[in-house]
Amino acid sequence: MKMNRLIPMLPVRSMPASVDFYAKLGFSIEQRNDDWRWAMLRFGDCRLMVDESINVHPGIPRSSVVYLYPDDVSEFHKQVRRNGLVVPDLEVTFYGMTEFRIDDPDGNRLWIGQDAPTAA
């Protein structure tokens, strides 16, 4: 048996605001259902779902991290800044990744990186 794919589903307060945020990272809408307050986003072969219904009980603490692996983290970092997001400088981590970290509008953590030896 094998796992065919994994698609994170993030709890969000506003699906439209999240769709706008992720568009600045380069994601496009693959599917969207405003009645459900849900969207499937796509960036190349990567998928991400954002869903308001997960927050039926918004007082419950939630924390999630999605790690994105662009093929050129330096160029992606520049692109995200050109798209209007305020992001920290790139750093090389103790575990050998060149990365930057940001939060989406709902506090979901995005760690974006590439192996340090191949990062530009």
Secondary structure, DSSP 8 states (H G I E B T S, - for coil): --------EEE-S-HHHHHHHHHHTT-EEEEEETTTTEEEEEETTEEEEEESGGGGSTTS----EEEE--S-HHHHHHHHHHTT------EE-TTSEEEEEEE-TT--EEEEEEEGGG--
